[in-house]
Amino acid sequence: MTTLQVQLPDRLAQLLREMVQEGWFASEEEAVRAALWEFLRRHSLQLTEQFQLEDIEWARQLRQNRNL
């Protein structure tokens, strides 16, 4: 498993702690994992398309620079 260190705004960290204290999650780590999974589930197609478009633009720029 990979460990990440993140900085959160104070208000977001407080809300996270409250959700754990209220029993919504067993730990802050579990809540962050759940939030990330949900984000990726909802946005994976959109993110994939965005990355593909960025790659296409990079290739166009590379090709254009070679033709100069």
N, C-alpha and C positions, 0 to 999 in steps of 0.2 A: 504494500500500500504506500502511496506517496503522501507526504505531508506538505501542506501549503500553509503559509502564514499570510493572513490578510488583515488589513486595517479597516475598521468600520467606523462610520460616524457614531458619536456617542449615543444618539437617539436610536439608531438601528441596533446597536449593541444592547441597549436597555430593553428594547422590544424583544430581542432574541432571548435574553435572560428571563424575561417575564413569561414567554411561551414555554420555556423549559420548566420554570417554577410552577406554572399552571398545569403541567403534565402533558402538554401537547407533544413534547419530544423528550427523550431520555437525557439528551445532552445538547449543548450548543453545536457540537460537531455533527450530530445526527440531523439537526435542523438545517445546517448549512448544506449538507449532502443532499437532503430532500429538496431544498430550494434549487440547487444546481441541477439535479436530475429533472425537475419540473421545467426549469428554464430551457434546458437542452431538448427535452421532449417537445415542447411547444414551438421552439424556434430552429430546430435542426435543419429543416428544408430551407428556410429563409437564409440561415447562416451558410449553408452549402452553396446556394445560389450566389450569395454575396462574394464568397471566396472564389468561386469560379469566374465571376465577372472581373474581380481584381486580378486574377491570374491572366485572363485574356488581355486586359489592359496592359499588364506588365509585358506580355509577349509582343503586343503591338508596339509599345515603346522601344523594346529591344530591337525589333525588326526595323523600326524607323531610324533608330540611331545607327544601325549597321549600314543603312542605305545612304547616309549622309556623306 
